[in-house]
Amino acid sequence: AYNIHVNGVLHCRVRYSQLLGLHEQLRKEYGANVVPAFPPKKIFTLTPAEVEQRREQLEKYMQAVRQDPTLGGSETFNSFLRKAQQETQQIPTEEVVLEVLLSNGQKVKVTILTSDQTEDVLEAVASKLDLPDDLVGYFSLFLVRETKDGAFSFVRKLQEFELPYVSVTSLHNPEFQIILRKSYWDSAYDDDVMEHHVGLNLLYAQTVSDIEHGWILVNKEQHRQLKSLQEKVSKKEFIRLAQTLKYYGYLKFDPCVTDFPEKGCHVVVSAGNNELNFQVRLPNEQIKEGSFKVTRMRCWRVTSSVPMSNGPSGSSPGKSEVKLELAFEYLMSKDRLQWVTITSPQAIMLSICLQSMVDELMVKKSGGSIRKMFRRRVNGALRRSDSQQAVKSPPLLDSPDASREPMAKLSSKLTSVSLRGISHSSSANDVGANDFHGNYAFEGIGDEDL
């Protein structure tokens, strides 16, 4: 059997025969010429060297499948991962009550099945709140961990290949919760959300929370004005004023370490306004601030080191066991690219933020609207529209450096995937996922941007 780690966390445990079944199903559905080659069966018992060889082959196979925009985004592949997640955690399909947090601390209780996928749970929450169908696509569910000061540390955005109830309960820690939050970056979309009173209330609660936790910077005069608008219950005016403040709409991450401008610098990273903002503490204790625009990131990658697990199937890697890094190649000047690395347990979330910024830029570039990014299926679940799928998978990005291989834009769903054999391994760590996210928005840069 093999542990499949998704985004640095044990997602499921599968056998060779299960992966072979997935392969055959994909071949039947999409054709042999589309699906990558699968590691062959062996008649005799495998030697330790052959076991390790098969694990590496299976890992490459899984990487190839999820990197393919058709296969990696298919319901066949996603449902396989969801079913395997449920079986691994040994959670039967039954009706349960799931609590989902709002930004103001209020809890929304929804009755769901343990086997309900992310979009089903999102729809159940929206229905309970009376949020209109055409506004559901502006919000997402996030897995968060409550910190000592009552704030939340964002672990990741819940994806379509997982079951939210299983994801949160399998962590066996009440600090982990699911929260509803807006999932777009351009504050111009606030106008759409504020058209309906439920959308307005959700956006207002999130803005108040971000100000209280210091994510949005406010001076004394601005604080007085905001307080006055709160007392008058002028929610739209409150949001309009907040939109003018520094870091409005940004997601703030936990303190971590970067190698820019030099190795070992402590940094607080915030994502928003199509950039990563760095507040760096230099070795001389001086604080410097700077931003990296997503349109000038040529590509990025997430690397993870996942140790072999000898614990029970329900055990999850602890903070000290999994090392995650996000590295991006940045156009510092017209002819100079430089790698910048962030070492953080939230590297996956950072990568998902970058990908969603690029996706949003591409939707706008193609004349689309995020209002149409989701639509109802006949069975009541939600589904991405064809217009968004069209911008999800651009062609290979030509490398300006001839010595580098061309980089394909990868799907953001499985940002870091690695397989580890349960009983056969001579290595303590499994370092994988040197997979690059080529940035399609990078091609649109003109000299005036430099």
Solvent accessible surface area in square Angstrom, and as a share of the most:
residue,aa,sasa,rsa
1,A,43,0.34
2,Y,16,0.06
3,N,0,0.00
4,I,1,0.00
5,H,3,0.02
6,V,8,0.04
7,N,6,0.03
8,G,3,0.03
9,V,45,0.26
10,L,14,0.07
11,H,12,0.05
12,C,0,0.00
13,R,61,0.22
14,V,1,0.00
15,R,143,0.52
16,Y,32,0.12
17,S,74,0.48
18,Q,64,0.29
19,L,0,0.00
20,L,27,0.14
21,G,35,0.34
22,L,3,0.01
23,H,15,0.06
24,E,96,0.43
25,Q,97,0.43
26,L,0,0.00
27,R,108,0.40
28,K,182,0.77
29,E,96,0.43
30,Y,61,0.23
31,G,25,0.24
32,A,57,0.44
33,N,143,0.73
34,V,62,0.36
35,V,11,0.06
36,P,36,0.23
37,A,95,0.73
38,F,26,0.11
39,P,8,0.05
40,P,87,0.54
41,K,144,0.61
42,K,99,0.42
43,I,165,0.84
44,F,169,0.70
45,T,131,0.76
46,L,39,0.20
47,T,70,0.41
48,P,100,0.63
49,A,77,0.60
50,E,58,0.26
51,V,22,0.12
52,E,53,0.24
53,Q,93,0.41
54,R,33,0.12
55,R,16,0.06
56,E,78,0.35
57,Q,69,0.30
58,L,0,0.00
59,E,23,0.10
60,K,148,0.63
61,Y,5,0.02
62,M,2,0.01
63,Q,21,0.09
64,A,41,0.32
65,V,0,0.00
66,R,1,0.00
67,Q,56,0.25
68,D,40,0.20
69,P,76,0.48
70,T,69,0.40
71,L,0,0.00
72,G,0,0.00
73,G,34,0.33
74,S,8,0.05
75,E,92,0.41
76,T,11,0.06
77,F,0,0.00
78,N,5,0.03
79,S,41,0.27
80,F,33,0.14
81,L,1,0.01
82,R,19,0.07
83,K,133,0.56
84,A,3,0.02
85,Q,8,0.03
86,Q,24,0.11
87,E,88,0.40
88,T,13,0.07
89,Q,30,0.13
90,Q,151,0.67
91,I,32,0.16
92,P,86,0.54
93,T,81,0.47
94,E,88,0.40
95,E,124,0.56
96,V,24,0.14
97,V,90,0.52
98,L,11,0.05
99,E,74,0.33
100,V,0,0.00
101,L,10,0.05
102,L,9,0.05
103,S,17,0.11
104,N,92,0.47
105,G,47,0.46
106,Q,101,0.45
107,K,105,0.44
108,V,8,0.05
109,K,110,0.47
110,V,5,0.03
111,T,83,0.48
112,I,8,0.04
113,L,76,0.38
114,T,0,0.00
115,S,39,0.25
116,D,28,0.15
117,Q,22,0.10
118,T,10,0.06
119,E,25,0.11
120,D,39,0.20
121,V,0,0.00
122,L,9,0.05
123,E,31,0.14
124,A,28,0.21
125,V,0,0.00
126,A,4,0.03
127,S,74,0.48
128,K,121,0.51
129,L,33,0.16
130,D,104,0.54
131,L,10,0.05
132,P,37,0.23
133,D,76,0.39
134,D,69,0.36
135,L,5,0.02
136,V,3,0.02
137,G,9,0.09
138,Y,0,0.00
139,F,4,0.01
140,S,10,0.07
141,L,2,0.01
142,F,12,0.05
143,L,1,0.01
144,V,0,0.00
145,R,63,0.23
146,E,69,0.31
147,T,50,0.29
148,K,217,0.92
149,D,116,0.60
150,G,36,0.34
151,A,13,0.10
152,F,37,0.15
153,S,15,0.10
154,F,5,0.02
155,V,42,0.24
156,R,25,0.09
157,K,40,0.17
158,L,7,0.04
159,Q,16,0.07
160,E,31,0.14
161,F,3,0.01
162,E,1,0.00
163,L,3,0.01
164,P,0,0.00
165,Y,42,0.16
166,V,0,0.00
167,S,6,0.04
168,V,19,0.11
169,T,48,0.28
170,S,14,0.09
171,L,31,0.15
172,H,141,0.63
173,N,42,0.21
174,P,125,0.78
175,E,75,0.34
176,F,30,0.12
177,Q,36,0.16
178,I,2,0.01
179,I,6,0.03
180,L,7,0.03
181,R,17,0.06
182,K,15,0.06
183,S,29,0.19
184,Y,7,0.03
185,W,34,0.12
186,D,39,0.20
187,S,43,0.28
188,A,67,0.52
189,Y,24,0.09
190,D,0,0.00
191,D,65,0.34
192,D,30,0.16
193,V,0,0.00
194,M,5,0.02
195,E,125,0.56
196,H,54,0.24
197,H,120,0.54
198,V,14,0.08
199,G,0,0.00
200,L,26,0.13
201,N,61,0.31
202,L,20,0.10
203,L,2,0.01
204,Y,34,0.13
205,A,14,0.11
206,Q,8,0.04
207,T,4,0.02
208,V,23,0.13
209,S,14,0.09
210,D,9,0.04
211,I,27,0.14
212,E,129,0.58
213,H,74,0.33
214,G,34,0.32
215,W,29,0.10
216,I,5,0.03
217,L,85,0.42
218,V,44,0.25
219,N,85,0.44
220,K,185,0.78
221,E,88,0.39
222,Q,49,0.22
223,H,102,0.46
224,R,140,0.51
225,Q,70,0.31
226,L,5,0.03
227,K,106,0.45
228,S,35,0.23
229,L,34,0.17
230,Q,64,0.28
231,E,132,0.59
232,K,141,0.60
233,V,102,0.59
234,S,25,0.16
235,K,50,0.21
236,K,91,0.39
237,E,92,0.41
238,F,4,0.02
239,I,0,0.00
240,R,110,0.40
241,L,39,0.19
242,A,0,0.00
243,Q,49,0.22
244,T,103,0.60
245,L,10,0.05
246,K,101,0.43
247,Y,19,0.07
248,Y,24,0.09
249,G,13,0.13
250,Y,20,0.08
251,L,11,0.05
252,K,65,0.28
253,F,6,0.02
254,D,55,0.28
255,P,106,0.67
256,C,10,0.06
257,V,53,0.31
258,T,3,0.02
259,D,48,0.25
260,F,54,0.23
261,P,70,0.44
262,E,86,0.39
263,K,178,0.75
264,G,49,0.47
265,C,1,0.01
266,H,109,0.49
267,V,2,0.01
268,V,36,0.21
269,V,0,0.00
270,S,10,0.06
271,A,0,0.00
272,G,0,0.00
273,N,89,0.46
274,N,46,0.24
275,E,15,0.07
276,L,0,0.00
277,N,6,0.03
278,F,3,0.01
279,Q,57,0.25
280,V,6,0.04
281,R,109,0.40
282,L,18,0.09
283,P,91,0.57
284,N,105,0.54
285,E,113,0.51
286,Q,88,0.39
287,I,91,0.46
288,K,104,0.44
289,E,86,0.39
290,G,34,0.33
291,S,51,0.33
292,F,10,0.04
293,K,79,0.33
294,V,0,0.00
295,T,44,0.26
296,R,43,0.16
297,M,0,0.00
298,R,1,0.00
299,C,0,0.00
300,W,2,0.01
301,R,69,0.25
302,V,0,0.00
303,T,25,0.14
304,S,2,0.02
305,S,21,0.14
306,V,1,0.00
307,P,34,0.22
308,M,48,0.22
309,S,26,0.17
310,N,130,0.67
311,G,36,0.35
312,P,103,0.65
313,S,33,0.21
314,G,21,0.20
315,S,42,0.27
316,S,48,0.31
317,P,36,0.23
318,G,35,0.33
319,K,151,0.64
320,S,115,0.74
321,E,89,0.40
322,V,21,0.12
323,K,118,0.50
324,L,13,0.06
325,E,49,0.22
326,L,0,0.00
327,A,8,0.06
328,F,0,0.00
329,E,6,0.03
330,Y,12,0.05
331,L,19,0.09
332,M,38,0.17
333,S,51,0.33
334,K,125,0.53
335,D,138,0.72
336,R,125,0.46
337,L,55,0.27
338,Q,58,0.26
339,W,62,0.22
340,V,0,0.00
341,T,29,0.17
342,I,0,0.00
343,T,44,0.26
344,S,2,0.02
345,P,90,0.56
346,Q,7,0.03
347,A,0,0.00
348,I,6,0.03
349,M,3,0.01
350,L,0,0.00
351,S,1,0.00
352,I,9,0.04
353,C,3,0.02
354,L,0,0.00
355,Q,5,0.02
356,S,26,0.17
357,M,0,0.00
358,V,1,0.00
359,D,23,0.12
360,E,13,0.06
361,L,42,0.21
362,M,13,0.06
363,V,6,0.03
364,K,97,0.41
365,K,146,0.62
366,S,73,0.47
367,G,69,0.66
368,G,32,0.30
369,S,40,0.26
370,I,4,0.02
371,R,68,0.25
372,K,137,0.58
373,M,25,0.11
374,F,41,0.17
375,R,107,0.39
376,R,113,0.41
377,R,68,0.25
378,V,162,0.93
379,N,114,0.58
380,G,23,0.22
381,A,5,0.04
382,L,4,0.02
383,R,121,0.44
384,R,62,0.23
385,S,11,0.07
386,D,94,0.49
387,S,67,0.43
388,Q,9,0.04
389,Q,86,0.38
390,A,83,0.64
391,V,22,0.13
392,K,41,0.17
393,S,48,0.31
394,P,22,0.14
395,P,93,0.58
396,L,108,0.54
397,L,8,0.04
398,D,116,0.60
399,S,28,0.18
400,P,91,0.57
401,D,57,0.30
402,A,108,0.84
403,S,102,0.66
404,R,82,0.30
405,E,140,0.63
406,P,84,0.53
407,M,12,0.05
408,A,38,0.30
409,K,25,0.11
410,L,9,0.04
411,S,14,0.09
412,S,23,0.15
413,K,6,0.03
414,L,3,0.01
415,T,0,0.00
416,S,1,0.01
417,V,2,0.01
418,S,2,0.01
419,L,0,0.00
420,R,4,0.02
421,G,4,0.04
422,I,48,0.24
423,S,81,0.52
424,H,90,0.40
425,S,39,0.25
426,S,124,0.80
427,S,55,0.35
428,A,80,0.62
429,N,79,0.41
430,D,6,0.03
431,V,103,0.59
432,G,9,0.09
433,A,6,0.04
434,N,97,0.50
435,D,12,0.06
436,F,48,0.20
437,H,1,0.00
438,G,1,0.01
439,N,1,0.01
440,Y,61,0.23
441,A,9,0.07
442,F,28,0.12
443,E,97,0.43
444,G,54,0.52
445,I,37,0.19
446,G,22,0.21
447,D,93,0.48
448,E,151,0.68
449,D,74,0.38
450,L,78,0.39
